[in-house]
Amino acid sequence: MTTDDLVAGVQTVCDVVQGSLGPFGATRLLIQKEGNVTATASSRELLERLDVDDPAVTLLETTAEGFGDRHGDGSGTVLTLVGALLNEAQTLTDLGLHPTTIERGYREGLETALQTLDRTSRPLSSVGPAAVARTAMTGTRDPQVRRLVADRIAEAVETIGPRAHTDLTVFSQTGGASAETELVRGVVSERGPILDTMPRSATDGIAVLSDSVDVPHIGSVAGRVSKRVVLETDSYEDRRRIADRETEAFTEQLEAAIDAGCRVIFTEDSINERVQSALAAHGVLGIQRVDEDDLARIARATGATSVPSLKQIEEEALGSGTVEVQRKAGRDVTVVSSTAGEAVYTLFCRAPDPRSVTAFEDSLEAAIAATATAVEDERVVPGGGAVEATAARSVEEAARSIDDRHQLAAEAFGRALISVPRALAATAGVDAGRAVIRMRVARTEGRDAVGVDALAGEVTNVLVEDPIVEPTALKKAVFSAATDAAVQLIRIDEQLPAIDLSEEEIDPPEDIDMPTPEN
């Protein structure tokens, strides 16, 4: 397999993703084999839904998806750089450079680029974490919504700290406007009460169960079972008495739980139909089949202790907070607000249609991840392709001191970095060629914050007024991941099927005498 073969399939994917960079990224219409049609501008969704058979493309997708899972943002930029590096590698290969030489030059270029990131970083305090959230939030172009939601993300991330990736989640719902996005200290669940006769709000007394809520069966016990007992009944009276005893036992358990202060029951399993009315009659709000992750977050937010069943509910196991069932866009959602436990937040976002919901939710998750990374590292770099332009100039200058053939590869690495501001300018409707020239001129004048402001549609200083910034740590991870992926693909020289390549033993023809080994 040559570099030309690799570029043919991989470059197609990179070009598709490159066009989705920035707030004005193009929407792609994906038509899958089974006929499903998806319109999206999300790099992550594009990768997940592409039907590909090329092993090299599959390897690229795995790299980008893994990066997105680890860092939450930046996979589109990774693919853009990979595509540019492979294009440059194709030219270098035509000039006779060996993959090892190309790798060496790329590694030296990467080292210079990472040093440039450290040198051009600004303290996060100079712009604030909300600026990072606004930059990453490409799912909306409304400046008011961007400011409002970014401020809420920054507030939550600063409160939570390093655990923001897990303790700040996004709950999205179709119906309503993006401006209705709320930050809830607690959890929002898509599950509502199982009966309309149940209360729609409650304060404190929050029980978290891992098992079903049902009447106890005669002979059931808690703990290890050493013997199995089968109770056989032949008469209607016996069966009725057993049922009455089971119902009585359930009522005793329910009343004991209520006496302990239980007002709400969240369970991962079901609440049996024969006990639902009893819960409603006692004024208990019951919510069943809650997602396991949501259940764990409810317990952490309210300070509740998860117990197996109704029988184990005690005062010490109950959580504190406010539970409110709200009607949103024609269906119930349950909002659990609490300050009693750990700082757990939910960003409850709204959008008018399913495609907008998905795009907005992906955008918010990227903003949360980027803000959390910036708060942890406390450093940012100018966005809008500005830092790539600065790094490209540094790499090209450093390459001049190399007196070997891999100088060509180092210079090519610098040229590849320019693909990011070029793509951002193109999606924003700005002349990409002129934009790159203006950014290069700015670097010769010592102005490293000149980049593409896509929302304004111009090349300008991205650190004034509404700063466009990205986390230094995330950008370093992007450069490194793109280089590793490109080098891995460049060094592939043959494609082999994953089958048993061992030599099969062949029996000799019967008319040939095989020599006998000598002792």
N, C-alpha and C positions, 0 to 999 in steps of 0.2 A: 504494500500500500504506500503510495507516494503522498507528498504534501498536497499535491493537486487533488488527489482522491479525497483527502480529509476535508479540504476547504469546500469541496462541492456540496457536501451534506451539512457540515457544521456551520458554514458561513450563511446558509439559508436561515437556520434557526437564529443565529446572531443578528442578522439583518432584520428579521421579524421583531425580535425583542428590542433592538436598538431604536426602532421607530416608536416605542412606547415610553421612552425616557421623558421625564419632566411632566409638569401639570397639563401640557398640551399633547401628550403622547397619543399617537393614532390608535383608533379602535380597530381591532382585528375581528373578522367574522370567521369563526372556526366551524367547519362542517366535518363532523366525525363520521366514521364508517357506518355506524348504525343510524345516521341521519340526524343526530342531535346538532342543533345550531346554537352557538354561543357567541355573543358579541362582548368583547372585553378589551380593556387597555392595560390590564394587570399583567406584568411580566410573569408573576408566579402562576397565575391561572393559565396563561399561554403555555407554559412549560408542562403543567399538569395535564392539559387536554390535547396536546399534540400527539398524533398517532405516528410513531416513527419505528422503523425497523433497523436503521443503520446503527451498528454497535458504537461507532464513534460519537454519534449524536446522543445515544443513550448514556454514554459516559459523561458527556457534557451536561446533559440534563441532571444526572445524579449529582454532579459537582455543584451546579447552581441551586438545586433544591436543598442539598445539604447545607450550603452556605445560608440560604434563607431560613432554614430551621434553626441554625445556630445563632444567627445575628438578627433575624427578623426584617432586614432591609438590605438593599444593595445588590441583589442577585441580577437585576437588569444591567447594572453597571459592570458587573463581573463578565457577563456574556458579551457586552459591547467591547470590552478590552480583549477578551479572548479572540473574538472575530478579527479585530485589528492586528493582534499579534500573529495570528495565523496567516493573514494576508501578507504581512511583512516577511514572515518566514518563507512563504512561497517565493517571493522575489529573491530572498537570500539564497534559497536552494537553487534557483535558476542561475545564480552567480557562482555556484559551486561550493557553497559553505556546507559543511557537515552539520547534522543536528547537534552534535556535542559542542561545536563552535557557536552555534546559534544560542544554545542553552547558556553557555558561559557568558555571552554578551548580554542576554536577557537578565541573568542573575546580577550582573554588575549594574545594569540599568535600574533594576529593582532596588538594589542597595542605595543607590544615589537618590531615587525617588522617595524612599522611606526616610532618609536623612532630611530631605527637603520638607517632608510633612512635619517632622519634629521642629525644624527651624522656622517654619511659617505658621505654626500653631498659635492660637490666641487663647487666653484663659476664658473658660465658659462664662465667668462672671462679667466679662466685658459685653456680652450680648444677652445673656440669660437663657435658661433651658427652653423657654417658650419659642425662641427663634429657631431652635433645632426642630421642634415639633412642627412649626409652620412650614419649614423647608421640606420635610419629609411627607407632609400631608398633601399629596397630589390629587386626592380624590374629590376635591372641591376647589373652585376658583373664586368663590365668594369671600372677599377679604374679611367681612364681619364674622362669618362662620369660622374662618381659619384662625382669627385672633381669639375668638371665644373658646373654641375647642382646644386650641394649643395652650391657652392659659390653664385650662382644667387638667390637661395632661401633665403640664409642668408641675402644677400643684400636687397632683397625686404622686408623681414620680419622686419629687423631692421629699414627700412625706414617707413613702414606702422605702426608698433607697434601692440597694442592689437587687432586691427581690421583685422589682417592678414587673419583670417579664412574666412572673407567675401570679402576682398579687394584684395586677391591674389587667382586667380582661375587657373584651369588647362584646357587647350584646347588641345585635342589630335586628331591626324590624322594618318590614315594608309598610309604608303609610306614614305620612307626615313629612316635615321638612328637615333638612340637615341642621337647621338652626335650633331645632328642638332637642338636640343632643344634651343629655344630662350626665353629670358625674355623681354617682351614688357611692357613699361609703357603706359598702355592704355588697349584696349579691342580687342580681336580677335573674329570675328563672322564667322560662317559657311555660311552666306548669301552673295551672290555676286550681281552685278548690274542686273537689270531686263532686260536690253537690251545691246547687244554688242556694239551699237553705242554710248553708254554713256561713259563719260570719266572714266578712271581707277584710277585716283588719283585727289586729291583736297586738298587745304590748307585753313583752317578756314571756316567760314560760315556753321557750322554744325547744322542742325535743327533736333530736336527730336520730333516726332509726336506720339500721342496715337490713332489717328483715321485714316481712309482711306484718300487717296488723289484722288479726283474725281472732276468733274465739279459740281458746285453748282446747285441745282434744283430750279426752279422758286418757290418762296414762302417759301423757307427754311430760317430759322432764327436761330440766336444763343441765347441761354437763354431759359427762361420759355415760353412755348407755351400755350396761353389761348384759341385759336380757331384753328380748323383744316379747312384749305381751300383746296378744290378740284377744280382743273382747268380742264375743259373739252374742248377739241378741236375737231372739225368735219372736218376741211379741212387740206390738205397737207401743204398749205402755212402757216397756223397758227402753225402747228407743226414744220415746218422748221424755222420759225422766233423764236420760243421758244428755239430750239436747238442752233441756232446762238447766241441768247442772253446768254444762259448758257455757251457756249464756250467763248464768249467775256468776261463774268464775271470771268471765270477761268483764261483766259489770263491776265486779270487785276490783279488778285490775285498773279499769278505766277510772273509777272513783278514787282509787289510791293515787293515780297519776295526776288527776285534777286537784286533789288535796295537796299534792306536792307542788302545785302551781302550773301544771301543763295547760297551755292554751292553744298551742300550735304543734302539729306533728308533720315533719318532713320525713319521708321514707324512700329509700332507694327501690324498694320492692312495691307491692300493691297493698291497697286497703280493701279488704274483702267487702263485697256488696252487702252482706248480711250485717256488717257492723257500721257501715257508713251513716245510716240514719241515727244510730246511737251516738256517734260522735257529734253529729249536727244537733241532736236534742240536748246534749250537754254543753253546747256552745264551743266546741273544739273545731278549729280550722284544720282540715286534713288535706295534705298535698302528697300525691303518690308518684312513683316512678321518676324521681328527681335524678338528674344526671349525677354520676358518682363524683365528678370533679366539683360540680356545683354544691353537692352535699358536703363535701370536705371544706369548701370555702365558707359555707354557711356556718359550719361548726367553728371554724377559726375566727370568723367575723363576730359571732355572738358569744363566744366562749363556751359553747355547749360541748358536752362529751357524747360522742356517738355510742349508742347502746344497741344491743341486738333487737329487743322487742319492747312492747308496752309494759311488760312485767318489770323490766329493769329501770323504768323511769323513776328517778328520785330528784329531789330538789337540787342536789349538787350537780346533777347532770344537765340541768336546763340552762339554756342560753338566754341572754337579755338583748332586747332590741325591739324595733317596730316592724311588724309584717303587714303589708298592705297590698291587696289585690286591686290592680288598676286595669281599666279597660282601655286598650290602645289599639287603634286601627281595627276595631271589630273583634278583638280577642283579648282574653285575660293574660296578664303577666303578673308575677308576684315579686314585689320589691321588698327585700329584707335589709333594713337600714340599722346599723349598730356601731357603737363606739366602745362596746364592752370588751371586745377581743382584740385580735391583731388588726393592723391597718390593711383591710382588704377593700379594693375599689372596683367598680364596674362602670365602664363608659357605655351608657345606653344611647345608641345612635339610631337615627331615623333617616329614611330616604323614600322618595315617592314611588320607586319601582324596583323590582328585584335586581336588575343590573346595576342600578345606582347604589343599592344597598351593599352589594358585593364589593364594588369599587371603593366605596366610602369606608367599609369595614377594613379592607386590606390596607387602605391608606392610613387609617387610625392605628392599626397594629404596627405598621412600619414606623409611624411617628412615635409610638410608645417605646419601641425597641431602640430607635435612634436616640431619643431623649434619655433613656436609661443608660445607654452606653456613654453619652456625653457627661451625664451627672457622675458616673463612676470614674471616668478618666479625667474629667474637669478641663478638657481641651477641645477646641474646635478649629476647623480650617475654613477658609472662604469657599462657598459652594458655587453653583452655576458653572462648573467646569474651570473655575479660576485656579484651583490648586493643581489640577491636571496640567494646565498650561504652564504654571510655574515649575512643576516637576519636569515637564518635557524640556524646558529650556536648560534646567540644571543637568539633566541627563545628557543632552547634546553637548554641553560644555565639557562635562567630565569625560565624554567619549573621545574628545580630541587628544587626551593624554595617553590613550591606549595605543600601543605600537604593534598590535597584532591584528589578525583578520577579524577577530570578534569585536573589533571597534565598529564594524558595519552593523553587527547585531545590536550593540548598545545604542547606536544612533537610531536604529529601527524601533527599539523599545520607546525611545522618546517620541518618535513620530506616532506610534500607536496610542500614546496617552492623549494626543490631540483629538482622537475619535470621540471622546466624551463631550467636550464643549462643542464640537462640530455637530454631534447628534442633537444636543440640547437646542442649539441655534436653529437647526432644521425643523424640529418639531414645534418651535415657537414662531415659525414663519419669518425668521431673521436670515439674511443672506449668510450662509455658513462660511463661505470663503472670506468675506469681509470681516466677519466676526472673529475668525481665527487671526487674521492679520492685525486687527486692532488689539487683540489680546497679546500678541507677540510684541507689538510696538510698546504696549504698556509695560511689559517685562523689561525691555531695554531701558525704560525710564524709572525702573525700581518700583512700579505700582503692581503689587502681586494680588490685589483684591479685585481686579477688573475681571468680570465674568459675565455670563449670560443671565439676565433677569427675564425669565420666560414670561412671567405675568405682565411685565411692563413692555415686553417685546423689544428690548434693547440690550446693548453691551455697555455695562456701567460698573461703578464701584458697588459691589454687592454687600458691603458692610455698613452702608449708610441707610438712614430711615428705617426700612423694614429688612433687617439683615438676613442674608441667605447663607447659612452655615451648616456644616456637617461635622459629625464627631471624628476627631483625629483617629481614634482607635478603629472605627468602622472603615474609614478610608484606607488605613494601612492594611486591614484584613482584605479589602477588595483588591488592592494591588497584588498582594501576595497570592490570593486564591486564583486570580486571573493568570498570573505568571505560571503557577504550578500546573494549572489545567492546560494551558497552551503548550508548555514544555512536554507534558505527558503525551499530548496528541502528536506533537512534532516527532517524538522519538519512536512512534509506532511505525514499523517498516513492513509488517505483514499481518494479515487477518487470518486467523485459524479457527476452524469450527471446534466447539467444545465437545469433542468426542474422544473415544479411546484411541490414542495414537500409538499404543504399544504394538510391536511387531507380532503378527500371528505366526504360530508355529506351522510350518508347511511339511506335511508328510512326504518323504521321498518316493519317487516312482518305484513300483515293485520290482522292475527289472534292473535296478541299480543296487549293487552291493555297497553298503556304507562301511567304511573302514572301522575296524575295532580298535578302540584306544589301547595303547600299550601301557603296561604297568611301569 
